[in-house]
Amino acid sequence: MSGPPQRVFVARLAGVAVFDPYGDQVGRVRDVVVVLRIGRQPPRVLGLVMEVQPRRRVFVPMGRVRGIEADQVIITGAVSLRRFEQRAGETMAIGELLDRKVTRLDDDTTVTVIDVGLEQTRTRDWLVTKVAVRTPNRGMRRRGQLSVLAWDTVTGFSLPEEGQGAANMLAAFDQLRAADLANVLHELSPKRRSEVAAALDDERLADVLEELPEDDQVEILGKLEEKRAADVLEAMAPDDAADLLGELPTHEQERLLELMQPDEAGPVRRLLSYSEDTAGGLMTTEPVILPPDATVAEALARVRNPELTPALASQVFVCRSPTATPTGRYLGIAHIQRLLREPPSSLVSGVVDRDIDPLTPDVPLAVITSHLATYNLVAVPVVDDGDHLLGAVTVDDVLDHLLPADWRDHAPGEEGSADGSR
C-alpha cells in the first residue's frame, strides 16, 4: 500500500471509502476537520469525519490515517464510535470553506474557492496549503479562470459563513444517495442548510426532504419562496408531502395546497383527511398498479423502476380500470417472486393472490403492524367500502411511525473509545 500523496484536494475525498489495514470497509469520508490559525499560517488538519453504519458520523484523527489514494483511505488502530460533534474553533473544509468568497493579495481580486489542498509535512502533520479558486468571468469567457494558489496568498477565511454559496459543496456530494445527503444537511448550521437546499433542484430537494427529520423539513420548507415550496411538495411522494404539510398550521397547509397543481394536490388532500396513525394516514397513493390484462413482462418492467422503494417494487396491485387511485375494483396482489417464475407473455390476472385481505383506511397502526407480520408482507393494500384501491402501506412507513421521533439523530450503535477519541 503506498503512502499518502504529496497533495490531496478535499472535494475528491467526499464519499471515498475508508478501509482498515485488513481491507475491510469501515465507512466513507464525509468531511475534513481543520483549525484556522492566526495570520497567514496554513490551517492544521485535525482529522476526517467518517460516516459508519447506520448513518453515524465519527471522528478519525489524522494520526490514524495510514494512506490516502484516489479511491480509498486506509486507517489504522482503533477509532472511537462516539458521534462526532464539531467543537468551537473547528472548521469543516467541505461544508464551510468551499464556495467562500476570498481576496487575492496580489491584485485584490475577489475569487471563489472551489477546493482546498492538503499536504503532509516532514513531521507527518497535515496542513491546508493550497486553495483552488475561480476568478470572475471576463469578456467572452463563460466561466472564470481556475487557479491554484498558496494559502498565504489569499485572505478572507476568517468568517466561516460570510458570503458562502453552495455549488461546490454540492458538487463534492453529487453522487450521494438522498438519505446520505440528508444526513449531511442535518449536520450543517441552519444558515448553511438553507443555502444548500436553495441550490438543489426540485426533484433532488424533494428526495432529500423525505429523508430528513420533521423539524428540518419544516425549517427548510419555511425558508423557500411559496411557489417553489409548492413545486417541491409536488415532487415529493404524496404521503411524504402530506406528513410534512401536517406539521404546518392549517392556513399554511391550505395556501401551499392551492399553489400546487390540482392533480398533485388531490391525493395529498385525501391523505390529510385521515388520522396520521391509521392506514389512510400512512399509505402511499402511488403503488404499482396494473389492470388484469397486463402481461408479466409489463409488470416486471414497472417494478424495475429505480425510483421505487424495495417495498413498493416487491408486488403489483391488480385492479380494474381506472388504475389511478382510487381505482376500479381491487382484485389482488401479484408478488414479484411469482412473476419471476412465469412466462413473460402470461397475464398478471393468472398469478393474482386473492387470499390476503386488504385493510380499510381507518385501521389503526397496531392492526397494520400485526397484519404485515402475520402474512410476511412488506406492503398491504388499503381499500374503501366499494373495494376501490386507495393506496398501500409499506413496512418502511410503519417503521417511521414506530421508531422514536428523533431516531435519525440517534442511530443504534455501540459507543467506543480509543486513542484520539473526542
DRENROLO-513677 format. One record per atom (N, C-alpha, C): z, y, x. Coordinates in steps of 0.001 Angstrom, whole numbers, padded with zeros to 6 digits, always signed. Atoms other than C-alpha are relative to their C-alpha. Last residue first. Layout:
ZYX
...
END
This chain:
-000325-001396+000337
+021283+013205-013068
+001163+000056-000963
-000085-000224+001453
+020790+009912-011299
+000503+001393-000272
+000944-001017+000470
+019711+010112-007646
+000066+000207-001488
+000030-001126-000907
+021349+006849-006684
-001041+000997-000516
+000534+000337-001290
+021572+004700-009763
+000106+001202+000899
-000438-000932-001020
+022864+004580-013271
-000536-000480+001323
-000150+000571-001339
+021538+003011-016428
+000541+001035+000964
-000192-001026-000998
+021883+003753-020100
+000209-000652+001352
-001263-000040-000683
+020464+000932-022162
+000043+001152+000979
+000180+000299-001417
+017625+001599-024518
+001339+000127+000696
-000914+000957-000571
+017102+002473-028157
-000313-000292+001454
+000636+001318-000059
+015154+005671-028914
+000949-000977+000668
-000934+000961-000578
+017491+008544-029639
-000593-001397-000040
-000752-000606-001105
+015362+011620-030291
+000881-001001+000727
+000959-000334-001057
+012763+009781-032378
+000694+000618+001212
+000299+001178-000822
+015577+008142-034351
-000988+000311+001109
+000279-000447-001366
+016855+011536-035539
-000392-001154+000917
+000937-001120+000007
+016617+010823-039272
-000387+000441+001401
-000650-001313+000078
+018245+007426-038820
-001011+001122+000127
-000588-000455-001260
+015930+004443-039428
+000694+001345-000187
-001210+000778-000266
+015414+003052-042933
+000706+000463+001269
-001064-000404+000917
+012992+005776-044051
+001293-000780+000206
-000268-001430-000177
+010635+005511-041068
+001155+000460-000879
-000858-000163-001179
+010973+001724-041250
+000355+001468+000230
-001347+000449+000366
+009595+001715-044801
+000959+000204+001171
-000561-001039+000869
+006591+003792-043779
+001423-000357-000407
-000395-001121-000855
+005997+001388-040868
+000542+001162-000808
-001294+000262-000623
+006127-001583-043262
+000435+001144+000906
+000079+000786-001230
+003321-000175-045354
+001380-000137+000633
-001137-000313-000871
+003488+000931-048993
-000084-000912+001211
-000671+001128-000641
+000113+000832-050735
+001143+000522+000862
-000153-000111-001446
-001709+003104-053139
+000671-001248+000542
-000349-001381-000342
-002229+003865-056818
+000066+000207+001514
-000631-000143-001311
-004043+000644-057756
+000213+001482+000309
+000863-000779-000888
-004739+000599-061504
+000742+000172+001330
+000481+000798-001134
-002907-002224-063278
-001051+000726+000826
+001306+000527+000360
-002589-000180-066505
-000622-000840+001097
-000135+000914+001139
+001162+000327-066095
-001327-000610-000431
-000621-000612+001172
+000607+001807-062616
+000036-001015-001141
+000885-000187+001151
+000018-000099-059387
+000744+000700-001128
-000754-000702+001044
+001526-000157-055870
-000963+000308-001139
+000685-000906+000929
+000157-002676-053357
+000954+000610-001019
-000102+000519+001365
+002303-004076-050508
-000667+000988-000955
+000344-001036+000975
+001774-003704-046771
+000029-000629-001381
-000110-001261-000724
+003049-005615-043719
-000425+001170-000883
+001087-000967+000114
+003806-008718-045758
+000222+001181+000938
+000518-000201-001358
+005952-011748-044968
-001206+000941+000017
+001378+000483-000061
+006329-012552-048702
-000658+000200+001366
+000146+001262+000724
+010116-012312-048878
-001392-000598+000181
-000597+001087-000774
+010390-009645-046184
-000235-001355-000660
+000753+000174-001241
+007948-007234-047810
+000518-001195+000798
+001317+000528+000358
+009550-007749-051238
-000834-000273+001250
-000169+001414+000329
+013093-007272-049879
-001343-000662-000306
-000350+000691-001239
+012119-003987-048252
+000124-001501-000231
+001217+000052-000822
+010392-002777-051418
+000265-000803+001264
+000853+001031+000588
+013442-003695-053520
-001292-000148+000811
-000614+001304-000267
+015777-001728-051227
-000864-001139-000535
+000227+000434-001370
+013424+001276-051254
+000552-001396+000265
-000752-000634-001094
+013454+001708-055033
-000240-000668+001349
-000828+001010-000672
+010654+000654-057453
+000722+000637+001192
-001412-000373+000101
+009434+003705-059436
+000934-001004+000686
-000386-001134-000844
+005816+003404-058273
+001477+000378-000045
+000228-001229+000762
+005336-000122-059644
+000565+001179+000789
-001184-000747+000424
+005036-003048-057263
-000412+001182-000863
-000110-001381-000483
+002238-005582-056898
+001296+000638-000490
-000085-001044+001026
+002812-009305-057478
+000060+001386+000640
-001028-000983-000372
+001637-011650-054748
-000016+001135-001012
-001354+000505+000246
-000175-014708-056172
+001106+001001+000310
-000478-000582+001256
-003634-013181-056579
+001457-000347-000273
-001319+000554+000275
-004814-013723-053006
+000557+000714-001229
-001084-000878+000451
-008518-012852-053015
+001281-000792-000244
-001143+000233-000891
-010806-015070-050939
+001210+000830-000408
-000279+001415-000167
-013706-015549-053374
+001202-000296+000869
-000606+000519+001230
-013650-011946-054581
+000356-001477+000120
-001454-000101-000134
-014281-010926-050967
+000705-000526-001246
-000562-001144+000717
-017809-012248-051298
+001517+000012+000127
-000842+000320+001164
-019209-014577-048645
+000528+001270-000650
+000708-000301+001245
-022037-013306-046393
+000826-000314-001248
+000143-001445+000249
-019820-013045-043310
-000650+000340-001339
+001335-000472-000390
-018856-016730-043552
-000158+001473-000351
+001056+000160+001000
-015061-017098-043955
-001355+000447+000541
+000390+001418+000079
-012357-017743-041362
-001181-000241-000934
+000550+000442-001289
-011958-014115-040269
-000480-001447-000037
+001337-000564-000159
-011521-013036-043900
-000664-000492+001280
+000910+000783+000843
-008581-015421-044299
-001431+000505+000162
+000077+001352-000582
-006705-013904-041346
-000982-000873-000779
+000962+000031-001091
-007652-010413-042605
-000106-001390+000623
-000663-000095-001298
-005883-010942-045913
-001012-000175+001129
+000751+000874-000907
-007864-010238-049102
+000589+000200+001395
+000072-000341-001430
-005379-008854-051633
-000881-001007+000728
-000778+000761-000967
-005571-008856-055442
-000248+000469+001428
+000250+001434+000084
-007447-007816-058586
+000827-000815+000992
-000340+000647-001266
-006385-004202-059330
-000137-001514-000154
-001013+001062+000043
-008186-002791-062365
+000182-000653+001369
+000124+000871+001160
-010107+000410-061641
+001050-001113+000106
+001220+000792+000094
-008724+002689-059006
-000180-000597-001390
-000293+001287+000635
-006184+005491-058892
-001280-000735-000356
-001238+000046+000779
-007083+005756-056099
+000095+001225-000922
-000911-001041-000477
-010720+005632-055017
+001235-000023-000884
-000827+000512-001091
-012414+002270-055688
+000818+001087+000696
+000236-000674-001282
-013783+003176-059106
+000956-000512+001082
+000327-001419-000156
-014630+000429-059693
+000721+000831-001064
+001222-000371+000689
-012837-002923-059849
-000225+001504+000158
-000161-000643+001303
-010233-003565-057210
-001370+000213-000639
+001214+000201+000792
-009791-005661-054061
+000244+000518-001412
-000371+000061+001404
-007183-004436-051597
-001279-000025-000838
+000887-000802+000845
-008105-005309-048021
+000445-000176-001444
+000398+000543+001300
-005552-006553-045525
-000870+000997-000757
-000292+001430+000114
-004332-006239-041953
-000455-000605-001312
+001170+000790-000388
-006022-002903-041231
+000210-001490-000213
+001069-000191+000985
-003404-000963-043213
-001233-000844+000312
-000446+000476+001313
-000551-002429-041162
-001098+000138-001044
+000065+001469+000083
-002385-002073-037853
+000407-000531-001367
-001161+000606-000634
-002868+001655-038583
-000131-001520-000076
-000948+000709+000863
-006400+002679-039423
+001199-000476+000807
-000968-000949+000531
-008099+005300-037242
+001005-000667-000932
-001113-000220-000929
-009791+002604-035153
+001048+000975-000514
-000144-001443-000183
-011894+001499-038163
+001202+000294+000904
+000172-000312-001427
-012308-002254-037615
+000164+001489+000288
-001302+000092-000679
-010780-002827-041071
-000116+000212+001508
-000932-001042+000420
-013918-001475-042740
+001317-000063+000781
+000463-001267-000563
-016359-003616-040766
+000970+001126-000342
-000352-000004-001423
-014313-006708-041557
-000458+001290+000673
-001453-000132-000122
-014520-005930-045284
+000419+000081+001462
-000362-001388+000318
-018257-005316-045162
+001488+000225+000184
+000478-000837-001105
-018821-008642-043363
+000351+001466-000235
-000990+000122-001068
-016624-010404-045948
-000410+000871+001188
+000026+001210-000830
-019002-009135-048598
+001134+000023+001023
+000181-000314-001424
-018347-006617-051379
+000035-001290+000804
+001305+000472-000459
-018839-007909-054935
-000301+000415+001443
+000064+001456-000150
-015111-007707-055750
-001347-000515+000497
+000263+000658+001278
-014988-003945-055053
-000158-001504+000213
+001380+000420+000196
-013348-002723-051824
-000163-000616-001392
+000285+000504+001352
-010183-000789-050981
-001479-000343-000098
+001383+000505+000015
-008707-000148-047528
-000240-000677-001349
+000154+001314-000636
-005539+001899-048088
-001471-000411-000016
+001282+000320-000629
-005792+005647-048781
+000008-001339+000727
+001012+000117+001060
-003085+006670-051266
-001359-000396+000557
+001193-000735-000373
-000283+005972-048827
-001036-000216-001092
+001325+000605-000151
+002960+004869-050405
-001023+000956+000597
+000246+000558-001324
+006492+006053-049735
-001458-000385+000236
-000224-001013-001022
+007041+008398-052687
-000335-000476+001400
+000928-001104+000197
+005458+006047-055209
+000132+001064+001067
+001319+000445-000436
+007323+003042-053795
-001028+001114-000133
+000603+000991+000892
+010587+004907-054194
-001372-000391+000557
-000513+001330-000342
+012824+006734-051698
-000469-001072-000971
+000426+000401-001338
+010820+010008-051748
+000482-001395+000397
-001160-000104-000886
+011123+010391-055521
-000362-000595+001356
-000903+001152-000079
+007687+010649-057066
+001186+000311+000907
-000632+000184+001316
+005824+013802-058173
+000980-001170-000012
-001175-000867+000115
+005166+014742-054554
+000716-000167-001335
-001076+000555-000811
+002866+011731-054240
+001270+000827-000114
-000505+001217+000658
+000733+012892-057142
+001169-000591+000778
-000793-000391+001180
+000480+016396-055667
+000580-001235-000698
-001277-000505-000514
-000640+014924-052337
+000898+000418-001158
-000871+001115-000378
-003328+012837-054053
+001367+000453+000500
-000344+000868+001128
-004712+015959-055786
+000904-001159+000373
-001325-000332+000524
-004526+018349-052799
+000435-000959-001095
-000989+000342-001011
-007419+016729-050946
+001414+000242-000526
+000030+001453-000151
-009768+016649-053963
+000958-000477+001089
-000587+000729+001132
-008680+020195-054860
+000030-001519+000177
+001085+000417+000887
-009390+021586-051353
+000586-000853-001130
+000691+001232-000354
-006168+023031-049958
-001154-000260-000967
+000983-000294-001048
-005210+026700-050433
-000776-001236+000433
+001075-000797+000593
-003517+025980-053772
-001095+000307+001014
+000804+000897+000822
-001500+023181-052132
-001169+000752-000642
+000848+000787-000898
-000322+025628-049471
-000886-000965-000776
+000966-000897-000643
+000937+028132-052054
-000951-000786+000890
+001055-000307+000951
+002541+025397-054141
-001069+000894+000621
+000794+001198+000323
+004530+023969-051263
-001208+000377-000840
+000862+000201-001166
+005624+027456-050169
-000879-001233-000190
+001052-001025+000036
+006906+028221-053686
-000943-000122+001194
+001016+000274+001015
+008762+024894-053835
-001130+001017+000018
-000349-000529+001321
+010627+025419-050569
-001160-000149-000973
+000163-001442+000173
+009399+023178-047744
+000505+000446-001367
-001059-000680-000751
+010622+019718-046689
-000029+001515-000205
-001276+000225+000673
+008571+018014-049415
+001175+000653+000694
-000129-001013+001041
+005472+019594-047894
+001324-000130-000747
-000202-001290-000640
+006011+017447-044808
+000184+001106-001035
-001334-000004-000620
+006507+014226-046762
+000301+001350+000630
-000983-000143+001077
+003476+015041-048933
+001419+000034+000558
+000062-001381+000470
+001311+015621-045861
+001028+000244-001096
-000656-000821-001020
+002498+012312-044402
-000015+001469-000399
-001440+000259+000054
+001671+010501-047649
+000763+000814+001032
-000661-000610+001160
-001735+012204-047910
+001504-000240-000052
-000033+001015+001047
-002741+011259-044326
+000781+000580-001183
-001060+001001-000089
-003170+014517-042436
-000192-001073-001067
+000372+000985-001008
-006471+016393-042152
+001051-001093+000155
+001129+000784+000500
-005893+018235-045432
-000375-001113+000973
-000539+000904+001021
-002466+019326-044171
-001107-000877-000582
-000679+001071-000724
-004170+020777-041078
+000594-001012-000982
+001029+000844-000608
-006577+022775-043247
+000629-001185+000742
+000598+000803+001075
-003679+024086-045354
-001070-000939+000551
-001012+000984+000376
-001831+025227-042223
-000534-000915-001093
+000088+001081-000982
-005059+026894-041069
+001039-001086-000318
+001236+000747+000230
-005243+028865-044297
-000124-001149+000996
-000048+000838+001198
-001591+029859-044047
-001247-000844-000199
+000535-000815+001092
-001683+031080-040426
-000194-000914-001213
+001451-000054+000144
+000411+028670-038389
-000384+000977-001096
+000534-001010-000915
+004015+029418-037434
-001521+000069-000015
-000410-001337+000410
+005500+027633-040454
-000550+001105+000879
+000799-000393+001161
+003501+024479-039722
+000319+001433-000414
+001386-000228-000417
+005027+024276-036236
-000842+000477-001170
+000073-001149-000918
+008626+024734-037390
-001441+000333+000357
-000191-001212+000801
+008247+022397-040373
-000129+001241+000869
+001145-000165+000896
+006801+019631-038223
+000088+001323-000757
+001122-000505-000799
+009424+020127-035512
-001228+000241-000867
-000331-001374-000387
+012235+019781-038056
-001127+000624+000819
+000276-000937+001097
+010546+016720-039601
+000292+001447+000386
-001126-000102+000932
+010441+014789-036324
-000265+001101-001022
-001116-000859-000393
+006925+014480-034852
+001160-000094-000989
-000883+000732-000907
+004455+011584-035182
+001252+000793+000385
-000448+001231+000659
+002535+012821-038243
+001002-000772+000844
-001050-000333+000971
+002400+016255-036635
+000555-001245-000674
-001242-000219-000735
+000459+014776-033702
+001149+000316-000953
-000467+001284-000543
-002280+013307-035886
+001338+000153+000700
-000442+000816+001131
-002599+016569-037841
+000556-001330+000482
-001309-000505+000400
-002731+018557-034595
+000552-000803-001171
-000963+000408-001025
-005583+016366-033336
+001409+000455-000375
-000171+001453+000069
-007546+016727-036573
+001063-000478+000983
-000711+000407+001215
-007003+020495-036813
+000286-001500-000037
+000851-000072+001187
-007916+021311-033207
+000727-000630-001185
+000567+001281+000418
-005089+021881-030756
-000956+000201-001176
+001193+000306-000792
-004579+025341-029229
-000659-001317-000394
+001073-000916+000383
-002176+026554-031941
-001296-000332+000723
+000457+000364+001345
-000020+023463-031429
-001164+000881-000432
+000789+001228-000125
+000155+024160-027689
-000552-000411-001359
+001235-000307-000718
+001240+027745-028217
-000902-001225+000090
+000887-000709+000920
+003779+026754-030883
-001330+000319+000655
+000464+000965+000993
+005353+024147-028579
-000986+000662-000970
+001067+000777-000635
+005538+026710-025767
-000587-001007-000986
+001129-000901-000277
+007501+029111-027956
-001180-000781+000566
+000703-000357+001243
+009745+026367-029390
-001216+000888+000238
-000713-001068+000700
+010533+025065-025870
-000759+000357-001274
+000292-001369-000408
+008880+021779-024952
+000882+001000-000740
-000835-000378-001137
+010461+018308-025297
-000239+001445+000451
-001407-000040+000433
+009099+017725-028816
+000906+000495+001124
-000244-001236+000736
+005619+018633-027599
+001465+000151-000388
+000084-001108-000960
+005654+015837-025006
+000331+001320-000698
-001214+000079-000802
+006847+013298-027595
+000046+001119+001035
-001087-000496+000841
+004104+014419-029950
+001318-000008+000770
+000092-001449-000049
+001602+013924-027120
+001091+000628-000868
-000452-000437-001320
+002818+010347-026774
-000063+001514+000129
-001455+000188-000076
+002585+009649-030513
+000545+000475+001340
-000682-001036+000783
-000905+011179-030678
+001520-000117+000116
-000029+000320+001421
-002172+008985-027853
+000823+001052-000728
-001212+000565+000595
-002619+010760-024557
-000226-000380-001459
+000179+001408+000328
-006115+011183-023095
+001235-000636-000653
+001091+000223+000948
-006164+014988-023201
-000102-001454-000452
-000469+001039+000915
-002742+015371-021591
-001073-000423-001000
-000745+000998-000760
-003870+017305-018500
+000425-001172-000885
+000975+000780-000756
-006496+019110-020562
+000698-001105+000780
+000636+000930+000928
-003774+020167-022968
-001029-000865+000715
-000989+001037+000269
-001798+021680-020086
-000588-001044-000954
-000020+000928-001125
-004982+023446-019008
+001066-001077-000156
+001231+000777-000180
-005618+025000-022400
+000106-001028+001115
-000221+001432+000162
-002057+026023-023285
-001190-000853+000411
+000772+000618+001054
-001554+029699-022566
+000243-001490-000038
+000534+001333-000276
+001188+031342-020535
-000757-000538-001199
+001455+000020-000075
+001550+035098-020799
-000604-001369+000190
+000671-001256+000309
+005233+035072-019971
-001512-000150+000166
+000910+000159+001119
+006522+031502-020109
-000783+001260-000326
+000559+001310+000307
+008357+030857-016847
-001017-000055-001116
-000324+000087+001420
+008802+034451-015623
-000667-001240-000572
-001439-000127+000223
+008996+034299-011822
+000397-000114-001466
-000570+001240+000536
+005534+032832-011305
+001457+000153-000430
-000052-000009+001466
+003761+036185-010973
+000573-001253-000613
-001305-000376+000518
+002605+036417-007362
-000054-000019-001518
+000003-000441+001399
-000239+034889-005392
+001422+000368-000399
+001020-001044+000148
-000959+034489-001666
-000142+000461-001448
-000534-001322-000337
+002306+032643-000945
-001037+001112-000081
-001014-000467+000942
+001200+029539-002840
+000422+001437+000284
-001347+000317-000468
-001956+029145-000758
+001011+000614-000960
-000683-000989-000825
-005116+029449-002804
+001335-000541+000491
-001284+000615-000347
-007607+027008-004312
+000659+000907+001037
-000457-000153-001381
-010409+028884-006034
+001302-000754+000176
-001194+000766-000346
-012490+028410-009175
+000331+000202+001466
+000067+000781-001230
-014939+031106-010267
+001327-000697+000258
-000389-000636-001241
-014806+032261-013852
-000071-000946+001185
-001392+000293-000302
-016761+030620-016634
+000320+000601+001360
-000651+000397+001254
-019963+031804-018274
+001471-000299+000211
-000738+001245-000230
-021191+033743-015237
+000785-000364-001258
+000583+001082+000784
-023697+036314-016479
+000739-001313+000175
+001453+000010+000154
-021664+039316-015298
-000452-001138-000892
+000649-001282-000264
-018092+038435-014444
-001506-000150-000170
+001453+000069-000118
-015818+035691-015657
-000597+001388+000147
+000710-000379+001233
-012130+036192-014914
-001503-000059+000205
+000112-001448+000142
-010883+034256-011864
-000727+000337-001292
+001324-000422+000473
-009831+030629-012161
+000019+001507-000164
+000077-001074+000989
-006910+029359-010111
-001453+000228-000421
+001407-000053+000418
-005871+026273-008140
-000102+001003-001144
+000192-000403+001387
-002492+026976-006521
-001498+000058-000267
+001324-000501+000388
-001414+025270-003324
-000031+000341-001489
+000591-000855-001034
+001893+024683-001515
-001324+000634-000404
+001205-000501+000670
+004220+023158-004098
-000630+001018+000942
+000042-001407+000377
+006644+021331-001804
-001275+000288-000786
+001232-000392+000681
+007635+017704-001232
+000114+001455-000431
-000214-000771+001221
+010245+016739+001365
-001361+000347-000604
+000187+000830+001196
+009319+013950+003774
+000435+000706-001287
-001354+000481+000307
+010686+015890+006802
+000024-000838-001277
-000376+000977-001012
+007101+016162+008035
+001395-000558-000229
-000215-000550-001337
+006242+017857+004777
+000355-001106+000986
-001202+000538-000615
+004749+016287+001665
+000105+000518+001434
+000184+000588-001322
+002248+018401-000237
+001340-000491+000530
-001230+000386-000681
+001959+019266-003919
-000352-000566+001369
+000062+001108-000940
-000976+021153-005424
+001321-000229+000705
-000764-000297-001213
-000906+023309-008549
+000025-001252+000869
-000666+001154-000604
-003458+023343-011365
+000833+000487+001172
+000490+001208+000659
-005381+025635-013741
+000630-001260+000593
-000321+001226-000739
-003535+028862-012943
-000519-001202-000775
-000681+001015+000806
-005285+031841-014494
+000213-001261+000824
+000694+001281+000085
-006191+034906-012416
+000857-000965-000821
-000756+000918+000844
-005292+038603-012442
-000809-001275-000189
+000698+000585+001145
-006960+040327-009485
+000947-000918-000778
-000683-000335+001262
-004673+042422-007255
-000731-000513-001245
+000817-000992+000714
-007170+042121-004337
+000569+000400-001363
+001025-000616-000845
-005368+040211-001565
-000817+001062-000728
-000521-001094-000799
-002147+039578-003484
-001086+000697+000812
+000338+000206-001405
-003819+037515-006189
+000469+001212+000794
+000790-001037-000683
-001978+038014-009469
-000252-000384+001454
-000618-000484-001237
-000717+035380-011905
-000956+000978+000688
+000772-001119-000530
-001444+034419-015517
+000748+000531+001220
-000689-001250-000327
+000134+031023-016121
-001005+001049+000477
+000415-001079+000900
-002167+028417-017677
+000747+001307+000234
+001429-000042+000322
-000403+025579-015823
-000247+001047-001080
+000778-000733-001001
+003071+026512-014601
-001479+000088-000326
-000322-001414-000113
+005267+025662-017599
-000833+000785+001023
-000371-000673+001244
+004483+022233-019067
+000161+001496+000121
+001087+000078+000970
+002595+020859-016082
+000319+000833-001235
+001264-000450-000591
+004972+022026-013347
-001140-000008-001010
+000899+001123+000191
+008170+021795-015385
-001398+000439+000429
+001275-000348+000640
+010585+024345-013959
-000864-001250-000089
+001081+000954-000218
+014255+023858-013072
-001236+000429-000794
+000592-000194-001309
+016614+026812-012792
-001124-000959+000315
+000267-001404-000298
+018804+025700-015678
-000555+000121+001420
-001145-000831-000339
+018514+021965-016153
-000425+001439+000255
+000332-001050-000957
+015869+019957-017958
+001195+000901+000215
-000263-001303+000593
+017314+016916-019673
-000246+001059+001066
+000187-001207-000796
+016004+013453-018864
+000305+001247-000821
+001056-000873+000517
+017452+010561-020873
-000057+001296+000814
-000567-001081+000801
+019591+008295-018708
-001104+000955-000398
+000672-000025+001298
+017558+005330-017523
+000610+001046-000928
-000840-000163+001189
+018618+005960-013937
-000843+000036-001265
+000183-001311+000621
+016216+004629-011340
+000859+000064-001250
-000396-000108+001409
+016960+001739-008984
-000169+001432-000488
-001410-000181+000310
+015030+001476-005742
+000255+000135-001483
-000851+001044-000551
+011344+002028-005072
+001448+000301-000348
-001371-000436-000248
+008573+003954-006774
+000809-001182+000523
-000890+001106-000345
+004815+003494-006614
+001386+000572+000266
-001124-000471-000809
+002580+005990-008418
+000912-001198+000232
-001324+000588+000131
-000806+004902-009711
+001008+000716+000905
-000253+000566+001322
-004412+005859-010362
+001375-000624-000155
+000825-000596+001050
-005428+008186-007552
+000376-000491-001390
+001423+000240-000165
-002557+007214-005270
-000748+000550-001205
+000765-000589+001101
+001038+008327-004828
-001477-000210+000306
+001414-000262-000212
+003417+006268-002686
-000645+000581-001240
+000468+000644-001231
+007070+005495-002155
-001460+000301+000280
+001456+000158+000068
+008558+007861-004705
-000495-000515+001347
+000315+001352+000466
+012323+007234-004835
-001503-000263-000037
-000404+000954-001026
+013117+010271-002694
-000279-001438-000366
+001129+000177-000907
+011077+012292-005179
+000350-000948+001146
-000053-000891-001169
+013876+011707-007690
-001168-000272+000935
+000179+000783-001220
+012728+009879-010862
+000050+000960+001183
+000263-000722-001232
+014045+011443-014079
-000091-000963+001183
-001063+000109-000995
+013787+009768-017466
-000438+000709+001281
+000359-000712-001221
+011777+010379-020650
+001191-000031+000959
-001138-000684-000608
+012287+007743-023341
-000466+000648+001298
+000167-001448+000039
+009314+006804-025516
+001229+000752+000501
+000926-000545+000993
+010364+003170-026034
+000083+001527-000030
-000070+000460+001384
+009521+002394-023338
+001449-000106-000442
-000150+001447+000080
+009554+004487-020208
+000090-000374-001467
-000265+000527+001335
+008244+008011-019719
+000044-001513+000050
+000728+001231+000333
+008608+009391-016218
+000365-000423-001417
-000466+000424+001318
+009568+012954-015325
-000871-001185-000399
+000942+000211+001089
+008952+013191-011615
+000747-000249-001299
+000318+001360+000437
+011112+014601-008859
-001007-000010-001121
-001201+000825+000152
+012744+017582-007210
-000330-001436-000372
+000194+001005+001047
+009664+019343-005841
+001229-000903-000053
-000337+001357-000426
+010589+022456-003853
-000167-000942-001185
-000994+000741+000785
+008807+025680-004703
+000227-001406+000562
+000580+000955+000959
+006924+027445-001898
+001091-000760-000748
-000236+001380-000427
+008787+030388-000368
-000590-000966-001022
+001244+000765-000003
+007116+033648-001322
+000200-001421+000491
+001106-000502-000813
+010245+035498-002371
-001225-000873-000107
+000058-001441-000189
+013118+033471-003751
-001198+000374+000879
-000932-000562-000977
+012517+029897-004838
-000263+001484+000221
+000580-001210-000579
+011036+028119-007871
+001029+000643+000920
-000931-001134-000016
+012513+024649-008353
-000691+001174+000669
-000043-000803-001223
+010147+021828-009349
+001045+001098-000151
-001088-000984+000029
+010151+018962-011852
+000046+000736+001333
-000582-000104-001334
+006818+017144-012260
+001028+001121-000039
-000070-001337-000572
+005553+015977-015643
+000629-000084+001378
+000217-001005+001030
+004664+012994-017857
+000076+001421+000548
-000407-001356-000370
+004216+010201-015326
-000311+000952-001155
+001114-000897-000305
+003964+006756-016891
+000538+001396+000309
+000140-001184+000833
+006373+003817-017081
-001246+000778+000356
-001288-000388+000570
+007746+000696-015408
-000109+001236-000884
+000009-001370+000503
+004554-001151-014506
+001317+000311-000676
-000251-000070+001438
+005279-004276-012482
+000016+001459-000445
+001238-000106+000756
+003616-004461-009061
+000178+000032-001500
+000477+001347+000307
+006606-005788-007139
-001274+000024-000844
+000614+000622-001187
+007281-002410-005462
-000574-001388-000254
-001032+000297-000987
+007812-000798-008912
-000658-000724+001182
-000283+001403-000276
+004884+000746-010726
+001182-000123+000952
-001002+000107-001058
+004252+004126-012384
+000386-001471+000147
-000966+001094+000097
+001052+004581-014407
+000932-000005+001216
+000226+001041-001002
-000646+007997-014359
+001108-001052-000081
+000369+001283+000597
-000300+009895-017651
-000235-001118+000980
-000383+000165+001403
-000325+013327-016045
-000516-001324-000551
-001105+000950+000122
-000684+012899-012276
+000357-000289-001454
+000531+001356-000146
-004140+014484-012149
+001096-001061-000101
+000713+000342+001232
-002712+017710-013564
-000565-001407+000059
-000868+000544+001049
-000175+017709-010703
-000751-000389-001269
-000007-001018+001049
-002592+018031-007792
+000648-000569-001257
+000163+000563+001344
-001668+015830-004829
+000028+001154-000989
-000159-000952+001099
-002018+016720-001143
-000263-000696-001329
-000449-001280-000525
-001669+014862+002127
+000266+000988-001125
+001078-000785-000587
-001828+011515+000388
+000544+001337+000472
+000435-001131+000805
+001332+009458-000092
-001136+000765+000673
-001013-000995+000274
+001479+006188+001798
-000564+001144-000815
+000068-001190-000831
-000970+003321+001524
+001063+000994-000394
+000000-001193+000856
+000000+000000+000000
+000000+001229+000882
END
